[in-house]
Amino acid sequence: MPDHQDETSHLFGNQNLPVPEWRINLELLKVLGFSCPLVGLILGFVVSLTKVFTSFNLGPIHIVCDTCPKDIEKTYIVKLFGFAHTCVMIDFNPGKPFVAIIFIVGMFLLTLFTILDQARLKRRYADGETCLKNVVIFSQYTWKLRIFCFVLFPLCFVNSPTYDPDPYFDPRDPTVTYKEMYADGEGAWWQFIRHYVPYFLWQLAVALMAIEQGYYHYVMKSMPFGFSLTSITMFLGVTVLLLAYYTVWIVGFLVGFYVPGHTHRDEDGVVHNMWLGVTIMILYDVLTVVWPLILSVARVYGIGCNKAATWDITFSPPKKE
């Protein structure tokens, strides 16, 4: 049998091959990963408001499309919550396939960032930055869970909520049974749960990532723009509380128990607490996606802080057994 050198010499000659090495800015990788969902949402809004829904009303915003086929009021999410969650804008064709592709690219980039970031934290701790001990511990307990969440999130696009469910069963109606809502696995309620679970995993993953990022800046005293340690502590606390409240808020709708702040329709069809629900939705996205994205952009370009260092990834040759 020819040895390995004989097998490859006709391709590379007898030269010693350099060890493959990549230089990468992890914060830039994170920026690209978070930018994909934002671009996908913008695309979803544009396509849905011009090709899908006959009208859209939110406060002073009134958009009408006479040639569009669907009534937004008949979507399961609006029937359940009383207002259009951002998911409504990415649930329908023709925009859904393109939005899904953009999101999947983002999930891949965030997964790659998560893998490399936990290795970076361990390396910096091993190099003597002992203040990172608890950040490393947090990372080691959560990074695999975050990858699991990112990988499963695209199931949101597989299990889009039912449009115009007939009949529609309100989980808060005491006369409605779970058997009726489940409908042998074909009910709109069960379909929405299959849609919500991957979405919750996304919420959990970005919250854990935001908490780790904030905790890192807290112990390193490196928060861009000079924010104080007290403000970082407040950010961490609000993020945790908002994740808990938002989750209970949605689950309350699904299983039929009241949570303070729930939206509800009166006898005239007027939705109460709608702006509270919209505020919760937007604030969560700002705290867990938009603000971490801004911080990473700042670190990439050195805006209000020191520029983030690049890291070299070296691929070692296989060891002989």
Backbone torsions as a table, in degrees:
resi	resn	phi	psi	omega
1	MET	NA	131.5	177.6
2	PRO	-68.7	146.4	179.5
3	ASP	-77.6	174.6	-174.7
4	HIS	-61.2	-36.9	-178.6
5	GLN	-65.4	-40.3	179.1
6	ASP	-64.5	-36.6	-177.5
7	GLU	-67.7	-31.4	-174.0
8	THR	-105.3	-10.8	-174.7
9	SER	-64.8	-29.0	-179.2
10	HIS	-72.5	-15.1	176.7
11	LEU	-93.5	-42.0	-172.5
12	PHE	-117.7	1.0	-174.6
13	GLY	73.5	-156.1	-179.8
14	ASN	-102.5	14.6	-179.0
15	GLN	-73.6	151.3	174.7
16	ASN	-79.2	121.0	-176.5
17	LEU	-75.4	137.8	176.6
18	PRO	-69.3	149.0	176.7
19	VAL	-71.0	125.4	-179.8
20	PRO	-58.1	136.1	-177.6
21	GLU	-145.1	133.0	176.6
22	TRP	-114.5	139.5	172.9
23	ARG	-108.6	126.4	-171.0
24	ILE	-141.0	141.8	172.9
25	ASN	-99.2	108.3	-174.4
26	LEU	-65.0	-33.1	179.2
27	GLU	-66.8	-35.0	175.8
28	LEU	-65.8	-37.7	176.4
29	LEU	-61.0	-40.8	178.2
30	LYS	-66.6	-40.7	178.0
31	VAL	-58.7	-46.3	-179.6
32	LEU	-65.5	-38.9	179.5
33	GLY	-63.7	-43.6	179.5
34	PHE	-75.5	-25.9	-179.9
35	SER	-68.6	-32.3	-177.6
36	CYS	-60.2	-50.3	177.3
37	PRO	-60.2	-36.7	179.3
38	LEU	-66.2	-42.8	176.8
39	VAL	-64.1	-40.8	178.6
40	GLY	-61.7	-41.4	178.6
41	LEU	-64.7	-42.8	179.3
42	ILE	-61.3	-44.6	177.4
43	LEU	-61.7	-42.6	179.4
44	GLY	-61.5	-42.6	178.3
45	PHE	-62.6	-46.4	-177.4
46	VAL	-62.1	-48.3	-177.8
47	VAL	-67.6	-43.4	-177.2
48	SER	-65.5	-37.4	-177.2
49	LEU	-82.0	-11.2	179.4
50	THR	-115.6	-15.9	-175.8
51	LYS	-128.5	-12.1	-171.6
52	VAL	-117.2	-58.4	-169.1
53	PHE	-97.7	138.4	-178.3
54	THR	-68.2	-28.7	179.5
55	SER	-158.2	158.6	176.3
56	PHE	-146.6	126.0	-178.1
57	ASN	-131.5	125.1	176.3
58	LEU	-150.0	103.2	-177.3
59	GLY	60.1	-123.9	-178.8
60	PRO	-79.7	-4.8	-177.1
61	ILE	-88.3	122.4	178.4
62	HIS	-135.0	114.0	-178.6
63	ILE	-123.1	132.6	-178.6
64	VAL	-125.4	137.6	176.2
65	CYS	-132.2	102.8	-175.5
66	ASP	-69.1	-23.2	-177.0
67	THR	-98.5	0.8	-178.1
68	CYS	-81.4	150.3	-170.3
69	PRO	-91.6	-18.0	-169.1
70	LYS	-119.1	147.0	177.5
71	ASP	-96.9	118.7	-176.3
72	ILE	-62.0	-26.7	179.6
73	GLU	-68.0	-16.1	-179.1
74	LYS	-94.8	-0.5	176.6
75	THR	-72.4	149.3	-176.5
76	TYR	-62.2	-37.6	-177.6
77	ILE	-64.3	-43.0	179.5
78	VAL	-68.8	-38.6	177.2
79	LYS	-62.2	-37.8	-176.3
80	LEU	-79.3	-47.7	-172.7
81	PHE	-99.3	-19.2	179.9
82	GLY	90.6	-2.9	177.0
83	PHE	-152.3	165.1	-175.5
84	ALA	-86.0	108.5	171.8
85	HIS	-69.0	158.9	179.4
86	THR	-56.7	-29.0	179.6
87	CYS	-57.2	-32.4	-178.4
88	VAL	-57.1	-33.1	-174.6
89	MET	-79.3	-7.7	179.7
90	ILE	-122.6	12.4	-174.7
91	ASP	-94.4	-9.0	-170.5
92	PHE	-126.2	149.5	171.0
93	ASN	-73.0	153.1	11.9
94	PRO	-88.9	-3.6	-174.7
95	GLY	-80.9	-25.9	-170.6
96	LYS	-55.7	-45.8	-178.3
97	PRO	-61.1	-39.9	-178.0
98	PHE	-71.8	-39.1	176.9
99	VAL	-63.9	-41.4	-179.8
100	ALA	-60.6	-42.2	179.4
101	ILE	-61.9	-44.4	179.5
102	ILE	-62.5	-43.0	178.7
103	PHE	-63.4	-41.5	-178.7
104	ILE	-63.0	-40.6	175.0
105	VAL	-59.6	-43.2	178.1
106	GLY	-62.3	-41.2	179.2
107	MET	-64.5	-37.6	177.5
108	PHE	-62.6	-45.4	-178.8
109	LEU	-65.7	-40.7	179.2
110	LEU	-69.3	-33.9	175.5
111	THR	-65.2	-45.7	178.7
112	LEU	-62.2	-42.0	177.5
113	PHE	-59.7	-44.3	-177.7
114	THR	-60.8	-42.7	179.7
115	ILE	-63.2	-46.7	-176.4
116	LEU	-74.4	-33.2	-177.5
117	ASP	-67.4	-40.4	179.5
118	GLN	-66.2	-32.6	175.9
119	ALA	-69.4	-38.2	178.1
120	ARG	-62.4	-44.6	-179.6
121	LEU	-61.9	-43.9	178.9
122	LYS	-62.5	-40.1	-179.9
123	ARG	-64.7	-43.9	-179.0
124	ARG	-66.1	-37.6	177.3
125	TYR	-65.2	-42.9	179.3
126	ALA	-66.2	-25.9	179.5
127	ASP	-82.8	3.4	172.8
128	GLY	116.1	-1.9	178.8
129	GLU	-86.7	76.7	-172.7
130	THR	-67.6	-17.1	178.3
131	CYS	-65.0	-15.8	-179.1
132	LEU	-84.8	5.3	-173.5
133	LYS	-54.3	-52.0	-176.7
134	ASN	-71.7	-29.4	174.9
135	VAL	-65.5	-41.9	177.8
136	VAL	-63.1	-42.8	178.5
137	ILE	-61.2	-45.5	177.6
138	PHE	-59.4	-43.8	-179.4
139	SER	-62.0	-45.0	-176.5
140	GLN	-66.9	-27.7	178.7
141	TYR	-84.6	-14.5	-172.6
142	THR	-122.5	-16.4	-170.3
143	TRP	-66.6	-36.9	178.5
144	LYS	-70.1	-35.7	175.9
145	LEU	-62.9	-41.0	179.2
146	ARG	-63.0	-41.2	177.8
147	ILE	-62.1	-43.6	176.9
148	PHE	-56.3	-43.3	-179.3
149	CYS	-66.1	-45.3	-179.2
150	PHE	-64.0	-39.9	-178.1
151	VAL	-65.5	-37.0	-176.8
152	LEU	-86.5	-14.9	-176.1
153	PHE	-55.6	-39.7	-178.6
154	PRO	-59.2	-12.2	174.8
155	LEU	-61.1	-18.3	173.5
156	CYS	-53.9	-38.8	-177.2
157	PHE	-78.7	-23.8	176.8
158	VAL	-74.4	-39.0	-175.4
159	ASN	-109.2	61.5	178.2
160	SER	-66.1	142.7	179.5
161	PRO	-59.6	152.2	-179.3
162	THR	-68.2	136.9	175.2
163	TYR	-92.1	132.9	177.4
164	ASP	50.9	59.6	-179.4
165	PRO	-62.8	134.7	-179.3
166	ASP	-138.1	108.6	3.8
167	PRO	-83.0	158.6	174.7
168	TYR	-99.5	123.9	178.6
169	PHE	-106.0	122.4	178.1
170	ASP	-85.8	117.6	-178.9
171	PRO	-58.2	-20.7	-179.6
172	ARG	-85.1	-5.1	177.7
173	ASP	-78.1	115.7	-176.2
174	PRO	-64.6	-16.0	-179.9
175	THR	-86.9	-9.2	-178.2
176	VAL	-89.9	137.0	179.5
177	THR	-102.3	157.7	176.8
178	TYR	-64.0	-32.2	178.7
179	LYS	-61.9	-40.6	178.0
180	GLU	-65.6	-42.7	-178.3
181	MET	-70.3	-35.1	-179.8
182	TYR	-70.9	-42.9	176.2
183	ALA	49.4	51.1	178.8
184	ASP	56.4	35.8	177.6
185	GLY	82.9	3.6	-177.5
186	GLU	-108.6	-2.6	-175.6
187	GLY	-73.0	152.6	179.6
188	ALA	-63.2	-33.5	178.6
189	TRP	-62.4	-47.3	-179.3
190	TRP	-67.5	-36.7	176.9
191	GLN	-62.7	-39.0	179.4
192	PHE	-69.2	-36.9	177.4
193	ILE	-60.5	-41.7	177.9
194	ARG	-65.8	-24.9	174.3
195	HIS	-80.0	-39.7	-174.0
196	TYR	-72.8	-37.3	-176.1
197	VAL	-57.8	-49.6	175.9
198	PRO	-61.8	-34.3	177.9
199	TYR	-66.2	-40.3	176.4
200	PHE	-61.8	-38.6	178.7
201	LEU	-62.2	-37.9	174.4
202	TRP	-62.7	-46.5	178.9
203	GLN	-58.0	-42.9	-179.6
204	LEU	-65.1	-44.4	-176.9
205	ALA	-62.8	-47.2	-177.4
206	VAL	-71.2	-29.7	175.6
207	ALA	-66.1	-45.2	178.7
208	LEU	-62.4	-38.5	178.8
209	MET	-66.8	-41.1	179.3
210	ALA	-66.6	-39.0	178.8
211	ILE	-64.5	-44.1	178.8
212	GLU	-62.2	-42.0	179.7
213	GLN	-63.2	-45.9	178.8
214	GLY	-63.9	-41.3	179.5
215	TYR	-63.9	-39.3	178.1
216	TYR	-60.1	-48.4	-179.1
217	HIS	-66.4	-29.7	179.3
218	TYR	-65.7	-50.4	-175.6
219	VAL	-75.5	-28.9	180.0
220	MET	-87.5	-10.3	-176.6
221	LYS	53.5	48.2	-172.8
222	SER	-127.1	19.6	-178.2
223	MET	-60.1	126.0	176.4
224	PRO	-57.1	152.5	177.4
225	PHE	70.0	9.7	172.8
226	GLY	73.3	25.5	177.7
227	PHE	-65.3	143.2	-176.3
228	SER	-75.9	165.0	176.5
229	LEU	-62.7	-34.0	178.4
230	THR	-63.3	-42.1	-180.0
231	SER	-66.2	-35.1	177.1
232	ILE	-66.5	-41.6	177.6
233	THR	-60.9	-41.6	178.3
234	MET	-64.1	-40.9	177.7
235	PHE	-60.0	-46.2	-179.5
236	LEU	-62.8	-44.1	-179.0
237	GLY	-65.3	-43.9	179.8
238	VAL	-64.5	-39.4	180.0
239	THR	-62.1	-45.6	179.6
240	VAL	-63.9	-47.3	-179.1
241	LEU	-64.4	-39.2	-179.1
242	LEU	-68.4	-39.2	175.7
243	LEU	-59.1	-45.9	-179.5
244	ALA	-64.1	-47.2	-177.3
245	TYR	-67.0	-45.2	-178.4
246	TYR	-60.6	-41.3	179.6
247	THR	-65.3	-47.7	178.9
248	VAL	-64.1	-36.4	179.0
249	TRP	-58.4	-46.4	-179.3
250	ILE	-72.9	-44.3	-179.5
251	VAL	-61.8	-34.7	177.3
252	GLY	-58.6	-41.1	175.6
253	PHE	-62.6	-41.0	-172.9
254	LEU	-72.5	-33.7	-177.2
255	VAL	-108.4	-3.3	169.4
256	GLY	91.3	24.3	174.3
257	PHE	-112.3	150.5	-174.7
258	TYR	-81.3	137.1	173.9
259	VAL	-124.5	130.6	177.7
260	PRO	-52.1	130.4	-177.0
261	GLY	99.1	-3.1	177.2
262	HIS	-61.1	139.6	170.9
263	THR	-74.9	150.7	176.7
264	HIS	-157.3	153.6	179.1
265	ARG	-99.7	139.3	174.5
266	ASP	-89.5	-175.2	-176.2
267	GLU	-63.5	-22.7	178.7
268	ASP	-90.5	2.8	179.6
269	GLY	83.5	7.2	179.0
270	VAL	-79.3	131.0	-178.6
271	VAL	-88.6	123.5	178.4
272	HIS	-100.0	149.9	-178.7
273	ASN	66.4	16.7	-178.3
274	MET	-60.8	-43.5	-177.0
275	TRP	-68.1	-26.3	173.6
276	LEU	-66.6	-44.9	178.4
277	GLY	-62.4	-43.2	178.6
278	VAL	-63.9	-40.3	-179.9
279	THR	-63.7	-43.2	178.5
280	ILE	-59.7	-46.4	-178.7
281	MET	-60.7	-48.9	-177.2
282	ILE	-68.9	-43.2	-178.9
283	LEU	-61.4	-40.0	179.7
284	TYR	-63.0	-44.6	179.7
285	ASP	-63.8	-36.9	179.4
286	VAL	-66.2	-45.7	-176.2
287	LEU	-69.7	-34.2	-172.0
288	THR	-104.3	-13.6	-179.4
289	VAL	-126.6	-57.4	-173.1
290	VAL	-66.6	-49.1	-178.5
291	TRP	-65.9	-45.8	174.0
292	PRO	-59.3	-34.5	176.6
293	LEU	-63.7	-43.8	178.6
294	ILE	-61.8	-43.0	179.2
295	LEU	-62.4	-40.5	-179.9
296	SER	-69.1	-38.5	175.5
297	VAL	-60.4	-42.4	179.0
298	ALA	-60.6	-40.2	-178.7
299	ARG	-73.1	-32.6	178.4
300	VAL	-64.5	-43.2	-174.1
301	TYR	-103.8	1.1	178.6
302	GLY	69.8	36.8	179.9
303	ILE	-90.5	112.2	-179.5
304	GLY	71.6	13.5	-179.8
305	CYS	-168.1	176.4	174.7
306	ASN	-75.1	145.6	178.5
307	LYS	-65.4	142.7	177.6
308	ALA	-69.1	140.3	179.6
309	ALA	-73.5	149.8	172.6
310	THR	-85.7	157.5	-178.3
311	TRP	-124.2	144.4	178.3
312	ASP	-99.5	127.3	176.2
313	ILE	-105.0	118.2	-177.0
314	THR	-108.5	132.8	177.9
315	PHE	-101.4	106.1	-177.4
316	SER	-77.7	147.4	176.7
317	PRO	-66.7	154.7	-179.3
318	PRO	-64.8	145.9	178.9
319	LYS	-84.2	140.7	175.8
320	LYS	-75.5	136.4	-179.9
321	GLU	-91.1	NA	NA
